[in-house]
Amino acid sequence: MTVINTGLTTVGIRAELFSRMDAVTTYYQDLCTRVPSTTETERYRWLGTVPVMREWGTGRMVKGLRSESYDVENTKYEATIEVDRDEIDDDQTAQIRMRIGELAVRAATHKDKLISDLLANGASSGFNSYDGVTFFNAAHVSGASGSQDNILSPTAVAPDAPTVAEFQAALKEAIARMMGFLDDVGEPATNTGAEGFVIVCPPIQYLTALEAINTTIVQSVRNILEGAARVIAFPRLTDLSKFFLLKVNEAVRPFIFQDRMPVEFRAVEGGSEEEFLREKYLYGVRARYNITYGYWQYACSVDFTEPT
């Protein structure tokens, strides 16, 4: 009997999967503050609790944790592919490796998918920030901040296809709005100046956004927005009239990556019960984590509307 050596070993597949994952461009690292997790659920009471510096006076004035709690449960995720034994016997190694490569891309970009979901649903009921209202809301109130609004509705002749000039006007408004947000003691929420901005948009707005911030001269006038932000296109953002402005250079970013267990790879191959009964090999990944909202003050939703 001829024994076919495909070279397809668990060790080789694992190495290939993680190598492919490392090569995939992902954005969650830039948009999230990473918080290591050691339990099933993490409780966030520290958001919005940092006091302003003051004169010593009669001694220290301690500011405690918020009375509100913000619980985030870790979620278990998996993705598994099935390979028929005949594919192994017929030496279909290249096709199997392509499927492993696709599995790696899915695993690597899953956290970006979660951020897309949080952005797209940020104004929907149940998608709340630490202050108890939706992440994108017209009435954020915290202590001495007063009512604050991180939803903008600029006009565009064609909301699903804003012009460069309309995009620039909206971006200026969003930056100004974000720079004016206050914390719970009435101090500016932004401490690092007008920098660290990221535009997250659907792919159809990508080139418009790039032109808005990369063109040096617009209509014979120097573009003051040149280099003001980076642009990221998220394919899962399907509202064509909307983009988001995020600020990602503060100590706490717009999102929190709650990291419980990293991606692990497992295989069920030859000699297993699965192979004996069904002649199937299984290759899968598993992880535990979650992504939730951080500071709403570092995020604005910009939804173009038609002129009235």
KEKE-3310 file (N, C-alpha, C; in steps of 0.2 Angstrom, whole numbers, plus 5000, padded with zeros to 4 digits):
npx = (5004:5003:5008:5003:5012:5007:5012:5005:5003:4998:5005:5012:5000:4995:5006:5005:4993:4994:5004:4998:4988:4995:4999:4988:4980:4974:4963:4959:4968:4972:4961:4956:4957:4967:4962:4967:4959:4953:4943:4926:4917:4920:4920:4917:4920:4928:4928:4927:4931:4942:4950:4952:4968:4972:4975:4985:4980:4970:4973:4972:4959:4949:4943:4930:4925:4914:4896:4888:4888:4897:4895:4904:4903:4914:4915:4913:4921:4921:4927:4926:4932:4929:4936:4936:4942:4945:4950:4962:4969:4969:4978:4975:4982:4985:4972:4966:4975:4972:4959:4962:4969:4959:4952:4961:4961:4947:4947:4957:4951:4940:4938:4938:4926:4917:4919:4914:4901:4897:4899:4890:4878:4877:4869:4857:4845:4850:4863:4874:4883:4895:4889:4876:4867:4864:4878:4881:4873:4861:4861:4871:4875:4886:4889:4896:4896:4885:4873:4877:4881:4885:4881:4881:4873:4876:4872:4870:4870:4868:4866:4871:4883:4893:4901:4918:4920:4909:4911:4923:4918:4909:4918:4926:4917:4914:4927:4928:4917:4920:4932:4927:4920:4916:4921:4916:4918:4918:4929:4939:4937:4946:4963:4975:4976:4972:4974:4977:4966:4954:4946:4933:4924:4912:4916:4913:4914:4928:4938:4934:4935:4949:4953:4948:4957:4969:4972:4981:4978:4962:4950:4958:4962:4972:4971:4966:4964:4972:4981:4975:4969:4968:4962:4951:4943:4929:4922:4910:4902:4887:4879:4878:4878:4885:4898:4912:4920:4934:4944:4960:4971:4971:4972:4962:4953:4940:4935:4935:4945:4942:4952:4952:4956:4967:4967:4966:4972:4965:4965:4956:4961:4968:4964:4955:4939:4930:4936:4935:4921:4915:4924:4930:4941:4944:4947:4950:4947:4948:4943:4942:4935:4930:4923:4919:4911:4921:4926:4914:4916:4926:4922:4912:4897:4893:4881:4876:4863:4849:4847:4835)
npy = (4994:5011:5025:5041:5056:5070:5081:5089:5093:5094:5103:5110:5116:5124:5133:5139:5145:5154:5162:5168:5175:5184:5192:5199:5214:5223:5233:5235:5236:5249:5257:5253:5252:5241:5229:5217:5202:5192:5185:5179:5190:5207:5222:5238:5253:5263:5272:5289:5294:5301:5314:5332:5341:5350:5363:5359:5363:5360:5347:5330:5327:5315:5306:5295:5279:5278:5277:5270:5255:5245:5232:5219:5205:5191:5184:5168:5163:5154:5146:5134:5122:5109:5095:5083:5066:5060:5071:5073:5061:5062:5071:5085:5097:5110:5116:5114:5122:5134:5136:5135:5147:5156:5154:5159:5173:5176:5174:5184:5196:5197:5205:5218:5217:5216:5229:5236:5233:5239:5252:5254:5252:5261:5271:5264:5257:5249:5248:5254:5267:5270:5280:5276:5279:5278:5275:5284:5299:5312:5318:5317:5317:5320:5323:5339:5342:5346:5345:5335:5332:5319:5317:5321:5329:5334:5343:5337:5337:5325:5313:5300:5301:5312:5327:5332:5344:5345:5334:5339:5350:5344:5336:5346:5352:5340:5338:5350:5349:5338:5342:5351:5344:5341:5334:5326:5335:5347:5350:5350:5336:5331:5329:5329:5338:5343:5331:5314:5309:5298:5293:5283:5274:5269:5259:5266:5279:5281:5286:5299:5303:5302:5311:5323:5325:5324:5332:5346:5359:5366:5372:5384:5387:5384:5369:5367:5355:5346:5331:5329:5318:5300:5288:5275:5261:5252:5237:5232:5242:5248:5259:5271:5285:5289:5292:5290:5299:5296:5298:5293:5293:5295:5291:5282:5274:5275:5263:5247:5233:5219:5207:5190:5176:5172:5168:5151:5136:5121:5103:5089:5074:5061:5045:5048:5048:5055:5054:5040:5037:5046:5050:5062:5077:5089:5106:5120:5136:5145:5157:5169:5184:5201:5216:5232:5248:5262:5278:5289:5302:5303:5300:5303:5302:5305:5309:5311:5322:5327:5343:5355)
npz = (5000:4996:5005:5007:5009:5014:5020:5028:5043:5060:5068:5058:5052:5062:5064:5052:5052:5063:5058:5047:5053:5060:5049:5044:5042:5055:5066:5079:5089:5089:5091:5103:5121:5130:5142:5153:5157:5171:5176:5174:5172:5171:5181:5178:5186:5186:5176:5171:5183:5187:5196:5195:5196:5211:5223:5237:5250:5264:5264:5256:5244:5242:5228:5225:5218:5204:5208:5199:5190:5178:5170:5161:5152:5148:5132:5123:5108:5093:5078:5066:5054:5042:5036:5023:5024:5012:5005:5011:5008:4994:4992:4993:4997:4995:4993:5006:5014:5009:5014:5028:5028:5026:5037:5047:5043:5046:5060:5064:5061:5068:5080:5075:5068:5079:5084:5073:5074:5086:5083:5073:5079:5089:5093:5097:5107:5122:5119:5127:5135:5148:5156:5156:5146:5128:5118:5107:5109:5112:5124:5134:5151:5164:5181:5183:5169:5161:5148:5134:5117:5106:5093:5076:5063:5049:5033:5016:4999:4992:5003:5004:4996:4999:4995:4994:4999:5008:5016:5022:5029:5038:5045:5051:5060:5068:5075:5082:5090:5098:5104:5113:5123:5140:5156:5171:5181:5175:5167:5152:5143:5134:5134:5126:5116:5099:5091:5086:5079:5071:5057:5054:5042:5030:5015:5003:5006:5008:4999:4997:5010:5011:5002:5007:5018:5014:5003:4998:4993:4991:4981:4978:4991:5005:5013:5028:5035:5031:5035:5047:5052:5052:5041:5041:5033:5036:5030:5035:5039:5034:5033:5022:5023:5034:5045:5057:5069:5079:5094:5098:5106:5119:5137:5140:5127:5114:5114:5123:5125:5131:5137:5139:5135:5123:5105:5102:5094:5088:5083:5076:5071:5061:5067:5077:5084:5077:5064:5062:5062:5054:5044:5044:5047:5058:5061:5071:5079:5094:5107:5120:5125:5125:5117:5122:5125:5128:5132:5128:5125:5116:5104:5089:5080:5064:5053:5038:5031:5021:5014:5021)
capx = (5000:5006:5006:5004:5014:5005:5016:5000:5003:4994:5010:5012:4994:4995:5011:5003:4987:4996:5008:4993:4984:5000:5000:4982:4980:4968:4963:4956:4973:4973:4954:4954:4962:4967:4961:4967:4953:4955:4937:4920:4914:4923:4915:4920:4917:4933:4927:4925:4932:4948:4949:4957:4973:4970:4980:4984:4975:4970:4975:4970:4952:4949:4937:4929:4923:4907:4891:4886:4893:4897:4898:4905:4905:4918:4911:4918:4920:4925:4926:4929:4931:4929:4940:4935:4948:4947:4954:4969:4971:4970:4983:4972:4985:4984:4965:4965:4979:4968:4954:4965:4971:4953:4950:4965:4958:4941:4949:4961:4947:4934:4938:4936:4919:4914:4919:4909:4894:4896:4898:4883:4872:4879:4863:4851:4843:4854:4870:4875:4890:4896:4884:4869:4863:4867:4885:4879:4867:4861:4860:4876:4876:4890:4892:4896:4897:4880:4871:4882:4878:4890:4878:4880:4869:4877:4868:4874:4865:4867:4869:4875:4889:4894:4906:4924:4919:4904:4914:4927:4914:4907:4924:4928:4912:4915:4933:4926:4912:4924:4937:4923:4917:4918:4921:4911:4920:4918:4935:4940:4938:4952:4969:4981:4976:4969:4977:4975:4959:4954:4939:4930:4919:4911:4921:4911:4917:4935:4942:4931:4938:4956:4954:4947:4962:4976:4973:4984:4974:4955:4947:4963:4963:4975:4967:4968:4962:4978:4984:4971:4966:4969:4956:4950:4937:4926:4917:4904:4898:4883:4875:4882:4878:4887:4905:4913:4927:4937:4951:4963:4978:4970:4973:4956:4950:4933:4933:4939:4946:4943:4956:4952:4960:4969:4965:4970:4970:4965:4964:4954:4963:4968:4964:4950:4932:4927:4938:4933:4914:4913:4930:4931:4945:4941:4952:4946:4950:4943:4945:4937:4936:4924:4924:4914:4912:4925:4924:4910:4919:4931:4918:4906:4893:4892:4876:4873:4856:4847:4845:4828)
capy = (5000:5017:5030:5048:5060:5077:5086:5092:5091:5099:5108:5115:5120:5129:5138:5143:5149:5160:5167:5171:5179:5190:5196:5202:5221:5224:5240:5236:5238:5257:5259:5250:5251:5233:5227:5210:5200:5186:5182:5178:5196:5213:5227:5245:5258:5269:5276:5295:5295:5305:5321:5337:5343:5356:5365:5354:5366:5356:5340:5327:5326:5309:5305:5288:5276:5280:5273:5266:5249:5244:5225:5216:5198:5188:5179:5163:5163:5149:5145:5127:5119:5102:5092:5076:5062:5059:5077:5071:5055:5064:5076:5092:5101:5117:5119:5114:5127:5140:5136:5137:5154:5160:5154:5164:5180:5177:5175:5190:5202:5197:5210:5223:5216:5218:5237:5239:5232:5244:5259:5254:5251:5265:5275:5260:5255:5243:5249:5260:5269:5270:5284:5274:5281:5275:5278:5290:5301:5319:5321:5314:5321:5317:5328:5346:5342:5348:5340:5335:5328:5317:5315:5327:5328:5339:5342:5335:5337:5318:5311:5294:5303:5319:5330:5333:5350:5343:5330:5343:5354:5339:5334:5352:5352:5335:5340:5356:5346:5333:5346:5355:5340:5341:5328:5326:5341:5353:5351:5347:5329:5330:5332:5329:5343:5341:5326:5307:5308:5293:5293:5276:5275:5264:5259:5271:5286:5280:5290:5306:5305:5303:5318:5328:5326:5324:5337:5352:5365:5365:5378:5389:5389:5379:5364:5366:5348:5341:5327:5330:5312:5294:5285:5267:5259:5246:5235:5230:5248:5248:5265:5275:5292:5290:5291:5291:5302:5294:5300:5286:5294:5297:5285:5277:5275:5275:5256:5243:5226:5215:5201:5185:5171:5173:5163:5145:5131:5114:5099:5082:5072:5054:5041:5051:5045:5058:5051:5033:5037:5051:5051:5070:5080:5096:5111:5125:5141:5147:5162:5172:5191:5205:5223:5236:5255:5266:5285:5292:5309:5302:5297:5307:5300:5310:5306:5316:5322:5331:5350:5356)
capz = (5000:4995:5010:5004:5013:5011:5023:5032:5050:5065:5069:5052:5051:5068:5062:5046:5054:5067:5054:5042:5057:5061:5043:5043:5045:5060:5068:5085:5094:5089:5093:5110:5127:5132:5149:5154:5161:5174:5178:5169:5171:5173:5182:5177:5190:5186:5170:5173:5190:5189:5198:5193:5201:5215:5228:5243:5255:5270:5263:5250:5244:5238:5224:5225:5212:5203:5210:5194:5188:5171:5169:5154:5152:5142:5127:5120:5101:5089:5071:5064:5047:5042:5030:5022:5023:5005:5003:5013:5004:4987:4993:4991:5003:4993:4995:5013:5016:5008:5019:5034:5028:5027:5044:5050:5042:5050:5067:5065:5060:5072:5084:5071:5067:5085:5084:5068:5077:5092:5080:5069:5084:5095:5095:5098:5114:5124:5117:5132:5138:5156:5159:5157:5140:5122:5117:5103:5112:5112:5131:5139:5157:5170:5185:5181:5162:5157:5143:5128:5111:5101:5086:5072:5057:5044:5027:5010:4994:4992:5009:5003:4992:5001:4991:4998:5003:5013:5021:5026:5034:5043:5049:5056:5065:5073:5079:5086:5095:5102:5108:5118:5128:5147:5160:5176:5185:5171:5164:5146:5142:5129:5137:5122:5110:5093:5087:5087:5076:5066:5053:5052:5037:5025:5010:4998:5008:5009:4994:4999:5016:5010:4998:5012:5023:5010:4997:5001:4991:4989:4978:4979:4998:5008:5016:5035:5038:5029:5040:5053:5054:5048:5038:5041:5030:5038:5025:5038:5040:5028:5032:5017:5024:5040:5047:5064:5071:5085:5096:5100:5109:5126:5141:5139:5121:5113:5115:5128:5123:5137:5134:5143:5133:5116:5100:5102:5088:5090:5078:5077:5064:5060:5073:5081:5083:5071:5058:5061:5061:5048:5040:5044:5051:5061:5062:5073:5083:5100:5111:5125:5125:5123:5116:5124:5125:5133:5133:5123:5124:5111:5098:5087:5075:5059:5048:5033:5030:5015:5016:5022)
cpx = (5004:5004:5008:5006:5012:5009:5011:4999:5000:4999:5011:5006:4994:5000:5008:4997:4989:5000:5003:4990:4989:5000:4994:4982:4973:4969:4961:4961:4974:4966:4952:4959:4961:4966:4962:4962:4955:4949:4931:4918:4918:4918:4919:4916:4922:4932:4924:4926:4938:4947:4954:4962:4971:4976:4979:4979:4975:4971:4972:4962:4951:4942:4936:4927:4916:4902:4888:4891:4892:4900:4898:4907:4909:4914:4916:4916:4924:4923:4930:4928:4932:4932:4939:4942:4950:4952:4962:4972:4973:4975:4981:4975:4984:4977:4964:4969:4975:4963:4956:4967:4965:4951:4954:4963:4952:4943:4953:4956:4941:4933:4936:4929:4915:4914:4914:4902:4893:4895:4891:4877:4873:4873:4857:4851:4847:4861:4873:4882:4890:4891:4877:4864:4867:4873:4885:4873:4867:4861:4864:4876:4880:4892:4890:4896:4892:4878:4875:4880:4884:4887:4878:4876:4870:4873:4873:4868:4863:4870:4873:4882:4891:4900:4912:4923:4914:4907:4919:4923:4911:4913:4926:4923:4913:4921:4931:4922:4916:4929:4933:4920:4920:4917:4916:4912:4920:4924:4935:4941:4944:4958:4976:4981:4972:4973:4975:4968:4960:4946:4938:4924:4918:4915:4919:4913:4924:4939:4940:4935:4946:4958:4953:4953:4969:4977:4976:4980:4967:4952:4952:4964:4967:4971:4969:4967:4968:4981:4981:4969:4969:4962:4956:4943:4935:4921:4910:4899:4894:4879:4879:4883:4882:4895:4906:4920:4928:4943:4954:4970:4977:4972:4968:4953:4943:4930:4938:4939:4947:4946:4956:4957:4961:4967:4970:4968:4970:4963:4961:4956:4963:4968:4959:4944:4929:4929:4936:4926:4912:4918:4931:4937:4943:4947:4948:4950:4945:4947:4940:4939:4929:4927:4918:4916:4917:4922:4920:4912:4924:4928:4912:4903:4891:4887:4874:4866:4854:4845:4838:4826)
cpy = (5006:5022:5037:5052:5067:5082:5091:5090:5096:5104:5113:5119:5125:5134:5142:5147:5155:5165:5171:5176:5186:5195:5200:5209:5221:5231:5241:5238:5246:5260:5258:5251:5244:5233:5220:5208:5193:5182:5182:5185:5202:5218:5234:5250:5264:5273:5283:5297:5299:5312:5326:5339:5349:5357:5360:5357:5362:5349:5337:5326:5320:5308:5298:5285:5278:5275:5268:5261:5248:5237:5222:5209:5195:5184:5174:5163:5157:5149:5138:5125:5112:5100:5085:5072:5061:5065:5076:5066:5057:5070:5083:5097:5108:5120:5119:5120:5134:5141:5138:5145:5159:5160:5159:5171:5181:5178:5182:5196:5202:5203:5217:5223:5218:5226:5239:5238:5237:5251:5259:5255:5256:5269:5271:5258:5249:5244:5255:5261:5269:5274:5282:5275:5278:5279:5284:5293:5309:5322:5317:5319:5317:5323:5335:5347:5346:5343:5341:5330:5326:5314:5321:5325:5334:5338:5340:5335:5330:5315:5304:5295:5310:5321:5331:5339:5349:5339:5334:5347:5350:5337:5340:5352:5346:5336:5345:5353:5342:5337:5350:5351:5341:5335:5330:5332:5347:5354:5348:5340:5327:5333:5332:5333:5340:5337:5319:5305:5302:5293:5286:5277:5269:5264:5265:5278:5286:5286:5297:5308:5306:5310:5323:5330:5326:5329:5344:5359:5363:5372:5384:5391:5383:5375:5364:5360:5343:5338:5327:5323:5306:5292:5278:5266:5252:5243:5233:5236:5249:5254:5270:5282:5294:5288:5292:5294:5299:5297:5295:5287:5296:5290:5280:5279:5274:5268:5252:5236:5222:5208:5196:5179:5172:5167:5157:5140:5124:5110:5092:5079:5064:5050:5043:5047:5048:5056:5044:5033:5040:5052:5059:5072:5087:5100:5117:5130:5143:5152:5165:5179:5194:5212:5227:5244:5258:5273:5287:5299:5308:5299:5301:5303:5305:5307:5312:5316:5327:5338:5351:5361)
cpz = (5000:5001:5007:5010:5011:5014:5027:5039:5054:5067:5064:5051:5056:5066:5057:5048:5058:5063:5049:5047:5058:5055:5041:5046:5049:5063:5076:5090:5094:5092:5100:5115:5129:5139:5150:5159:5164:5177:5172:5167:5174:5175:5182:5181:5190:5181:5172:5180:5192:5190:5195:5198:5204:5220:5234:5248:5262:5270:5257:5250:5239:5234:5223:5218:5210:5206:5205:5192:5181:5170:5162:5155:5146:5138:5124:5113:5098:5082:5069:5057:5047:5035:5029:5021:5016:5002:5005:5009:4997:4987:4990:4996:5001:4995:5002:5016:5015:5013:5026:5034:5029:5034:5048:5049:5046:5058:5069:5065:5064:5077:5081:5069:5073:5085:5079:5070:5082:5088:5076:5073:5090:5098:5097:5105:5116:5123:5121:5134:5145:5159:5159:5151:5134:5121:5113:5106:5112:5119:5136:5145:5162:5174:5183:5173:5159:5152:5137:5123:5107:5095:5082:5066:5052:5037:5021:5005:4992:4998:5008:4999:4993:4997:4996:5002:5009:5018:5025:5031:5040:5048:5054:5062:5071:5077:5084:5092:5100:5107:5114:5123:5135:5151:5166:5181:5181:5167:5157:5146:5138:5133:5132:5116:5104:5088:5089:5084:5071:5063:5052:5048:5033:5019:5004:5000:5009:5005:4996:5005:5015:5006:5003:5016:5020:5005:5001:4999:4989:4987:4979:4986:5001:5013:5024:5038:5035:5035:5046:5056:5050:5046:5038:5038:5033:5034:5028:5040:5034:5028:5028:5019:5031:5041:5054:5065:5078:5087:5100:5104:5116:5130:5140:5132:5120:5115:5120:5125:5129:5135:5140:5141:5125:5112:5101:5096:5091:5084:5080:5071:5064:5067:5078:5080:5078:5065:5057:5059:5055:5043:5039:5049:5052:5063:5065:5078:5089:5104:5115:5126:5124:5121:5118:5123:5130:5134:5127:5121:5118:5105:5096:5081:5070:5053:5044:5031:5024:5018:5017:5018)
residu = (MET:THR:VAL:ILE:ASN:THR:GLY:LEU:THR:THR:VAL:GLY:ILE:ARG:ALA:GLU:LEU:PHE:SER:ARG:MET:ASP:ALA:VAL:THR:THR:TYR:TYR:GLN:ASP:LEU:CYS:THR:ARG:VAL:PRO:SER:THR:THR:GLU:THR:GLU:ARG:TYR:ARG:TRP:LEU:GLY:THR:VAL:PRO:VAL:MET:ARG:GLU:TRP:GLY:THR:GLY:ARG:MET:VAL:LYS:GLY:LEU:ARG:SER:GLU:SER:TYR:ASP:VAL:GLU:ASN:THR:LYS:TYR:GLU:ALA:THR:ILE:GLU:VAL:ASP:ARG:ASP:GLU:ILE:ASP:ASP:ASP:GLN:THR:ALA:GLN:ILE:ARG:MET:ARG:ILE:GLY:GLU:LEU:ALA:VAL:ARG:ALA:ALA:THR:HIS:LYS:ASP:LYS:LEU:ILE:SER:ASP:LEU:LEU:ALA:ASN:GLY:ALA:SER:SER:GLY:PHE:ASN:SER:TYR:ASP:GLY:VAL:THR:PHE:PHE:ASN:ALA:ALA:HIS:VAL:SER:GLY:ALA:SER:GLY:SER:GLN:ASP:ASN:ILE:LEU:SER:PRO:THR:ALA:VAL:ALA:PRO:ASP:ALA:PRO:THR:VAL:ALA:GLU:PHE:GLN:ALA:ALA:LEU:LYS:GLU:ALA:ILE:ALA:ARG:MET:MET:GLY:PHE:LEU:ASP:ASP:VAL:GLY:GLU:PRO:ALA:THR:ASN:THR:GLY:ALA:GLU:GLY:PHE:VAL:ILE:VAL:CYS:PRO:PRO:ILE:GLN:TYR:LEU:THR:ALA:LEU:GLU:ALA:ILE:ASN:THR:THR:ILE:VAL:GLN:SER:VAL:ARG:ASN:ILE:LEU:GLU:GLY:ALA:ALA:ARG:VAL:ILE:ALA:PHE:PRO:ARG:LEU:THR:ASP:LEU:SER:LYS:PHE:PHE:LEU:LEU:LYS:VAL:ASN:GLU:ALA:VAL:ARG:PRO:PHE:ILE:PHE:GLN:ASP:ARG:MET:PRO:VAL:GLU:PHE:ARG:ALA:VAL:GLU:GLY:GLY:SER:GLU:GLU:GLU:PHE:LEU:ARG:GLU:LYS:TYR:LEU:TYR:GLY:VAL:ARG:ALA:ARG:TYR:ASN:ILE:THR:TYR:GLY:TYR:TRP:GLN:TYR:ALA:CYS:SER:VAL:ASP:PHE:THR:GLU:PRO:THR)
# end
